[in-house]
């Protein structure tokens, strides 16, 4: 930490400002000390008042003592929080405000403030906001179940064990859903910590294992059937939207909206920022994709994801995607197994999964697929890749023949 003058070239007294670089956030913390000094009495080398004799010496010593006191506060904050020190912590140390401390009491107060801030700064989209609200509703349901309102310091290992058991039993949640909910909960707690609120750090010990899903993709043969089937106008539009998704690897919120303004300067690619993550994708404008976009003059038909899913399932049933798919869902040590015809498991996200799987089978590198789809994490990409059993069997038979 060091001090500097707000107006170092002033001819009159100016404020002394604190500055400290917070490594955990890679940001500077700045705060007025509310102390003023004439620049002529300030040592730029030592960043402290000059030692002097005369009438102002007492005033300068008092300012120096106050700055040393503030420096001790900083050291106390560093000793307390170590590498987890945040700007929020420093604000609490240097400018404690009782009204602010008492503004939020229970978890719903903090969680609501967390959601409100996300909405205000437009940091995430509506789907994410809705998920945060769902998690908050589960917490409120648990409070009603236990007849207790929870403080930030109440979230110890025992709380999470009871909360997870409650969601599994009372809300019938499976592990993958539970994994998402707990992570959303943790995001709020991390936000609270960054704001400087005192929390129980036991949440760092809690994790729910995420299991691999058996969501299907379309094979090349099935994609060709989808391309060639004769359909009426409404179903034709839904089919075309799905194909655009399968040709680009984007999310439904992105592949249902393309604009000519997204075309690169060379005209051979679409450069698009994802609605959900703001990640930029570089999508090759290959002939099949361009033909479909030109068909609609780049003004794609509007349809909700729910209606779209119903239509695409109906179409996939028509083209005969009736092979059975086993879906396994885990709930702790228990496993639920269901059997569905493939068409019933097709949805808007199947298009993205189809693109990634077929590109990978075709020898396109993970790095290139991630550039096209906007996926940043290799683990996330791995979750989209599915095995085409026909390809796997053919490859193995050829190897051993």
SVG drawing of the C-alpha trace seen along z (x, -y; Angstrom):
<svg xmlns="http://www.w3.org/2000/svg" viewBox="-47 -28 59 88">
<polyline fill="none" stroke="black" stroke-width="0.4" points="0.0,0.0 1.1,-3.6 -0.3,-7.1 -0.5,-9.8 -2.1,-13.2 -5.3,-13.7 -4.0,-17.0 -0.2,-17.0 0.3,-20.3 -2.3,-22.2 -1.4,-25.4 -3.8,-24.5 -4.5,-21.5 -5.6,-18.3 -6.8,-14.9 -4.4,-12.0 -5.5,-8.8 -4.7,-5.1 -3.8,-2.7 -3.2,1.0 -3.0,3.7 -5.3,6.7 -3.7,9.7 -6.8,12.0 -8.8,9.7 -6.0,8.1 -7.4,4.7 -6.4,1.6 -8.1,0.6 -8.4,-3.2 -9.9,-5.1 -9.7,-8.6 -8.2,-8.9 -10.3,-12.1 -6.9,-13.7 -5.7,-16.8 -2.2,-18.3 -0.6,-21.0 1.6,-19.5 4.5,-21.5 4.5,-19.6 4.4,-16.2 7.4,-14.0 7.0,-12.4 9.9,-10.0 8.6,-8.7 4.9,-9.3 4.5,-10.7 4.3,-14.2 7.7,-16.0 9.3,-16.3 9.4,-19.9 9.7,-22.4 7.3,-25.1 3.5,-25.5 2.6,-22.8 4.9,-20.1 2.3,-18.8 -0.3,-18.6 2.1,-16.7 3.0,-14.3 -0.8,-13.6 -1.3,-12.9 1.7,-10.6 0.4,-8.7 -3.0,-8.3 -1.4,-7.0 0.6,-4.5 -2.6,-3.4 -4.2,-2.8 -1.2,-0.8 -1.6,1.4 -5.3,2.0 -4.1,3.2 -1.6,5.5 -4.3,6.9 -6.5,7.5 -3.7,9.3 -2.9,11.5 -6.6,12.4 -7.5,13.2 -4.1,14.0 -4.4,14.8 -8.2,14.6 -8.1,10.9 -10.5,8.9 -11.5,5.3 -14.7,6.0 -12.7,7.0 -10.6,3.8 -13.7,1.7 -15.0,3.3 -11.7,2.6 -11.2,-1.0 -14.7,-2.2 -16.9,-0.1 -20.6,-1.0 -23.0,0.3 -26.0,-0.3 -24.4,1.7 -23.6,4.5 -27.2,4.7 -28.7,4.3 -28.5,8.0 -29.2,10.6 -30.3,13.9 -29.1,15.8 -32.2,14.7 -31.1,11.1 -27.6,11.7 -28.8,14.0 -31.4,11.5 -28.8,8.7 -26.5,11.0 -29.2,11.7 -30.1,8.0 -26.5,7.0 -26.2,9.6 -29.3,8.1 -28.1,4.5 -24.7,5.0 -26.1,7.5 -23.4,9.9 -25.4,13.0 -28.5,13.7 -32.1,14.4 -31.6,18.2 -28.8,17.9 -30.8,15.4 -33.8,17.9 -31.5,20.7 -30.2,18.5 -33.8,17.8 -34.6,21.5 -31.7,22.2 -32.9,19.5 -36.3,21.0 -34.8,24.4 -32.9,22.6 -36.2,21.0 -37.9,24.3 -35.2,25.9 -35.6,23.0 -39.3,23.7 -38.6,27.5 -36.1,26.9 -38.0,24.0 -34.8,22.0 -33.5,18.9 -29.8,19.2 -27.0,16.7 -23.8,16.7 -21.9,18.3 -24.3,21.2 -23.2,22.9 -21.0,25.6 -20.5,29.2 -23.5,30.3 -25.8,27.8 -24.7,28.9 -25.1,32.6 -28.7,31.9 -29.4,29.6 -28.2,32.1 -30.2,34.9 -33.3,32.7 -33.0,31.9 -32.5,35.6 -35.4,36.8 -38.0,34.0 -37.3,32.5 -36.2,35.7 -33.1,34.2 -30.5,36.3 -26.8,35.7 -26.2,33.8 -28.9,31.3 -27.7,31.2 -24.2,30.5 -25.4,27.4 -27.5,26.1 -24.6,26.5 -22.3,24.7 -24.8,21.8 -25.0,21.6 -21.2,21.5 -21.1,18.7 -23.3,16.6 -21.2,17.4 -18.0,16.4 -19.7,13.1 -20.5,12.6 -16.8,13.2 -15.6,10.8 -18.0,8.1 -16.2,8.6 -19.1,10.4 -18.1,12.9 -18.9,16.4 -18.3,20.0 -15.7,21.5 -16.9,25.1 -18.6,24.7 -15.2,25.3 -15.2,28.9 -18.6,29.7 -18.9,31.2 -21.4,33.4 -19.9,35.7 -21.2,35.0 -21.9,38.2 -21.6,38.6 -24.9,38.4 -26.1,40.5 -27.6,37.6 -27.7,38.6 -26.3,37.0 -27.2,37.6 -25.0,39.8 -24.1,38.7 -26.7,41.1 -29.4,39.7 -28.4,36.1 -28.8,37.0 -32.3,38.4 -33.2,35.2 -31.8,33.1 -33.8,35.0 -37.2,35.6 -40.2,33.8 -42.0,31.6 -44.7,29.0 -43.7,25.3 -43.7,25.1 -41.8,28.4 -39.5,27.4 -38.5,24.2 -37.8,26.2 -35.7,28.7 -33.7,25.9 -33.0,24.3 -31.7,27.7 -29.5,28.2 -28.0,24.7 -27.2,25.7 -25.7,28.9 -23.6,27.0 -22.3,24.4 -22.1,26.0 -23.8,23.1 -26.3,23.0 -30.0,22.6 -30.0,19.0 -27.2,18.3 -27.9,20.5 -31.5,19.2 -30.2,15.7 -27.6,15.0 -27.0,11.6 -25.1,10.6 -23.3,8.1 -21.6,11.1 -19.8,12.1 -16.0,11.7 -14.3,9.2 -13.2,12.0 -16.8,13.4 -15.7,16.9 -16.8,17.1 -19.3,15.8 -17.8,14.1 -20.4,14.3 -20.5,13.4 -22.4,16.0 -25.4,14.6 -24.8,16.7 -21.1,16.3 -20.0,13.4 -17.4,15.7 -16.6,15.1 -17.0,18.0 -15.4,18.2 -17.8,20.3 -16.7,21.3 -19.4,20.2 -19.5,23.5 -21.9,24.1 -24.5,26.0 -24.7,23.4 -24.7,20.5 -27.5,22.1 -29.8,22.3 -29.1,18.8 -29.6,17.4 -32.9,19.4 -34.3,17.2 -32.3,14.1 -30.6,14.3 -33.9,13.6 -34.5,17.0 -37.9,18.0 -38.8,17.2 -39.8,20.1 -39.5,20.8 -37.1,23.6 -40.1,25.5 -42.1,25.5 -38.9,26.2 -38.1,29.3 -41.6,30.7 -41.4,30.1 -37.9,31.6 -38.9,34.7 -41.9,35.1 -39.7,34.9 -37.1,37.4 -39.9,39.8 -41.1,39.5 -37.6,40.3 -37.5,43.4 -35.1,42.6 -36.7,45.4 -33.7,47.2 -33.8,47.4 -31.5,45.3 -30.9,46.1 -30.8,43.1 -29.1,43.6 -29.5,41.0 -27.7,41.2 -29.0,40.1 -26.2,40.8 -25.7,44.5 -29.0,45.2 -29.3,45.3 -32.5,44.8 -32.6,46.4 -35.1,45.5 -35.5,46.5 -36.6,44.1 -36.8,44.1 -34.1,41.9 -36.5,39.3 -37.9,38.6 -34.4,37.5 -33.7,35.1 -33.8,31.4 -32.3,28.0 -29.0,28.9 -28.6,32.1 -27.5,30.0 -24.5,28.7 -23.6,32.2 -24.0,33.5 -21.6,30.9 -18.9,31.5 -19.1,35.3 -19.1,35.4 -16.2,32.9 -14.2,34.9 -14.8,38.1 -13.8,36.3 -10.4,35.5 -10.9,31.8 -8.7,30.9 -10.2,30.0 -8.6,26.6 -10.4,25.9 -13.7,27.2 -13.4,24.9 -12.7,21.9 -15.8,22.6 -18.2,23.4 -16.8,20.8 -16.2,23.5 -13.2,22.5 -12.9,25.5 -11.6,28.8 -13.6,30.7 -16.8,29.0 -15.9,30.1 -15.3,33.7 -18.9,33.7 -20.3,33.0 -18.3,35.7 -20.3,38.9 -19.3,42.2 -20.9,43.4 -21.1,47.2 -21.2,47.9 -18.0,46.0 -16.4,47.6 -17.3,51.1 -16.3,50.5 -12.9,49.1 -12.3,52.0 -13.3,54.7 -11.1,53.1 -8.1,53.1 -8.4,56.7 -9.3,57.9"/>
</svg>
